[in-house]
């Protein structure tokens, strides 16, 4: 299976709905669709009317193809209305802040789990053909409520393929690491702290995966192109030491170690040992196939159709054992670009 050739008709003349469409990923993804494809309509679904107002102003030249819907994924009735005549749905809405999630656990459940099921139910009812849910590295071997909620969400979306019936709706998941430059990422925080020549880090050994917003958009587009439903796509992406990122931002800032915060991991993981039993390796990504006996696209049938190499049963893909590590010099280039994109001063 190749990710190289994208089919324009997956977007052209289609109605696209993006939940969490005013977030970091959603806003970039929507703009990318409008600039590079010819969708019939792109609908932004979110609960922040101010961000919708600003986004509409920015994308004014596309106003004939752009629609904004104020709503919450907790509201099934609103989702059922929003998904009418929708061909493709990207589910990016979620509560994502680890520490806030730890303090408000059931609010996370209502958005990330119950909201996910609402999206699934609305898509099944209105026969949305392709649904891609965005996940996180924290969903693999979760240690916090955010990760546990996203793991549950992943399971719900994969299981939804068993209920599609004659409509043949396809539900897949994309799981990737930290997005430098996204809302709540450490880059703006470190940059601000560097102005005071003091950057706080929880542990010197800490590592993280890295993907840019553009790369995450490209990945979702490719998944839309090749998904058969029931799989979790995991890109092969670089990782870095958090202390190296701090040095790349400001070599002359003092680093203060403050200890790991509640719900925080030392290293992030994209594929766990147990998941490796259903993992398949390709050149630039992995696929975690469904392990459901009810679903056709298990690991055996997936490899038979698309090739790939089965991962060993003790395989784990984490930011510490990852062979693709970003050096300080490479991080400096990334930081320079992101600071410019974010207009940080």
N, C-alpha and C positions, 0 to 999 in steps of 0.2 A: 504494500500500500504506500502510495506516495502523497506527500502533502504539497507537491510543487504546483500543480495546475488547478487553479480555482475556477469554478464554474460561475459565470456571471448570473445565471438564472436562479441561483439560490437566493438572490436579493432582488434582482431586477423585476419590476412589476409585482412585487410582493408587499404585503403589509407586515411591518416589523414592530414589535412591542418590546421595550426595554424597561424592566422594573428596576428601581433605583437609578433611573436614567439621568438624574442630575448629579450623581456621584462622580468620583474620579474616573473610573472606568467608563461608566455610562455616557458621560458627556463627550469623552474622546471618541468612543465607539460610534455614537450617533453622528457626530461631525464627519467621521471617516466614511460612514455609509453614504451620507448625502454628497460628499465630495467625489467619491470614487464609483458609485453605483447609481442605478436609476430605480430606486424603490417606488412603489405606488404611494406608500405612506409610511412614515416613521413616527411611532407614538412613544412619548416619554411619560412614564408612570412613576410618580414619586410623591412624597408628602410635604415637600419643601417648596411652597409657592414662590418664595423670593428667588430661589435658585432657578426655578422654571422661568420666571420673568427675565432674569439676566441671560439665561441660555437662549430664550426666544429672541431677545434683542441682538445677541451675538450672531445668531443664525437666521437673521431676518430675510436674507435673500432666498432661503429655502422654505419660507412660510407656507407656500402652497402644498408642500409635502410633509410638513411637520405639525404634529398635534401634541398638546400637553394635557395630561390628565392628573389632577390632584387625587391622590388615593393612597391607601395603606394596604400592604399585602395581608394584614390581619383581617381585612374586610372582604370576605368571599363574594358578596353581592357586587361590590365595586369591581372586583377582578373579572367576574363573569361578564359584566358590561364591557370592560376594557378589552377583553380577548375576543369579542365578536368579530368575525371575518379576519382574524389574525392568522398569518401563515407561519411566522417564525417568532419565537419569544426567547429573549435572553434574560435570565433571572439573576440580576446583580444586587437586588435589595437585601440588606442584612444589617444587623447590629454587629459591629466588628471590633470595637475597642475592648481589649482584653480586661483591663482593670475595671472599667465601667460595667462590663458584663459580669464580673465576679461579684460586684456589689448589687446588681439588679438581675439576678439569674432568671427569674421567671419572665421578665420582659424579653430576655433573649430567646427563651423558649417560644413565646408568643409570636415573635417576628421570624426567627430563623427556622423553627420547626413547624409550628402551626401555619405560619405564612407560606412556607414551602408547600405544605399540603394543599393550602388554598389555591396556589398557583397551579398545581397539578390537577386539582379538581376542575378548575375553570378551563384549563387547556383540554382536558378530556371531554368536558361538556361541549365546548365550542370547536372541537376537532382541530386544534393547532398542530400542524404537521411536525414541526421541529422545535424542540425545547432544549436549550443549553443552560445549565445552572453553573454558576461560578462557585468554586470551593476554595479551600485554603490548605496550606501545608499543616495548619494546626488541627485539621480533621484526621490526620494520621496519628494514631496512638495519642489521643487527646489527653491533656492534663488540666485543661481549663474548660469552663462552661461554653465559651465561644467555640472552641474546637469540637467539644462533644455535640453541640447543637448543629454544627456544620457536617459532622460525620453522620448524624441522624438525617439531616437534609439530603446528603448524598445517597443514603440508603433509600430514602423515600422516592427520589427521582429515578433511581435505577429500577426499583420495584414497580414504578408506574408503567413500565413497558409491559408488564404482565397483564395490565388492565386495559390496554389500548384496544384490543379486540379487532373488529373489521376495519376500524378507522386507521389502524397502523400508525398511530402517533409515535414519534421517536423522542425519547428522553435520554440525554447524555450529560455528563459532568466534566468540567475542566478544573483541574486542581493545580495551582501554582503557588509560588512563594511570594515574598514581600515585594511590593511595587514601590521602588524609590520614587518619590515625588507625589505619591498619592496622599489623600487626606489622612493625617494621623501617622504618616511614616516618620522614621527617625531622622531622615536627612534635614528637613526644615528645623527640627528640634535641635540637632547637633549644630547646624549653621547658626542658629540664634544664640546657642550657648557659647559658640566660639568667639562671639563678639565680646564676651566677658572673659575670654581665655580660660574657660573651665568647662569641660565636657564630662558629664556623668555617665558611667557605664556600669551595668550590673555585674558583669564578670568578664575578666580578660580572655577567657577561653571561648566565649560565646561566638557562634557562627550563625549566619542567615543565608537563605537563598536570595537571589536577586533576579527580577524581571522588570523591564521598563513597561510603561503604559502602552507604547506602540507595539511592543512584542506581545503583550497580552491581547491586544486587539487583533493582531495578525493570527495568533493562535486560535482565538474563538472563530475567526473567519474560516480557518482551515478545518476546524472541527465541524462547523456547519456543512462544509463541503463533503466530508468523508464519514460522518457519523452514521452508524447503523442502529444506534439506540442500545442502552444497557451497559455502556462502557464508561470508564473514567479515564480521561486523557491527562497524562502527566508529561510536561515538556522537560527536556534535558536543558537545564539552565545553570549558570555559574553560582557559586556561593562565595562568601567573604567573611573574614573576621571583623567583628564589630569595631575592635580597636584600630584595625587598618582603615576602616571607613572614617573614623574620627581623625586619624592622621592625614587622610586624603583631604579632609575638609579644612583642617587647621593643624599643621605640624608643630606649631609653637604653643598650642593650648595644653593646659594641664589636664590629665585624665584622673578623675576621682572614681574609685570603685565603691558602689553603694549596696551591692548584694542583689540577688535575684528577687524579682517582685512576685507577688502571688499569681499563680497561673502561668508563669513564664518558663520556657524551656531553655536549656543550655544550647542545644542544637535543634534545628527544625528538621522535619521528616516529611517526605512526599510519598514514599511507599514503605509500609511497615513489613516486618518479617511475615506475619500471617497473610497480608495482602499479596505478597510475592508469589504465593501459590497460584494466583490467577493473573499474574503480570506477564506481559509480553513486551519484548524490547524491539524497537525500530531505530533507525539511524538518529533521529533527532527528538524522539519522544518514547514514552512507554504507554501502553494501554493496560488498564486493570479490567479484565473481562468479568462479566457477571458470573457468579457462582450458583445462580439459581437453577434448579433442575427444570423449572417451568419455562425458562427462556432459552431460545435456540442459540444465541451468540455467546456460548461459553468459550473457555480458552481453546479447546480442541477445535471447534468449528470456526473460531475466529482465525486461528493460525492456518487452518485448511483453506480458507477463503483469501486471506490477506497476507499470508506469510508471517515473518517475524520469528524471533527467538524466545522461547519460554525462559523466564528468569528462574534461577535456582531457588529452591524453597527457603533458603536462609538469607536471601537477598534483602538488603535494606538500602533505600536511597535517601540519605540525609545530608545535611549541609556540612557535616564534619568529614564523612568518608567520601564526599564528592571529589572526583579527580579534577574537575574544572573549577579552579579557584581564581578569584580576582586578586591581582597584586595591587599594591598601593598606587603604582603608576597608572594602572588601568582604572582604578576607582577614581583617581583624580580627573581623568577624562570624562567619566560618567557624571561625576559631581559637577563639573564645570557646565556640562550640557543641561543637567537638571536644574541647577541654580538659575541659568538663563531662562529655561522654560517656565520655571515657577516665579520668575521675576523677584527673586530674593535679593534683599539689599542689606 
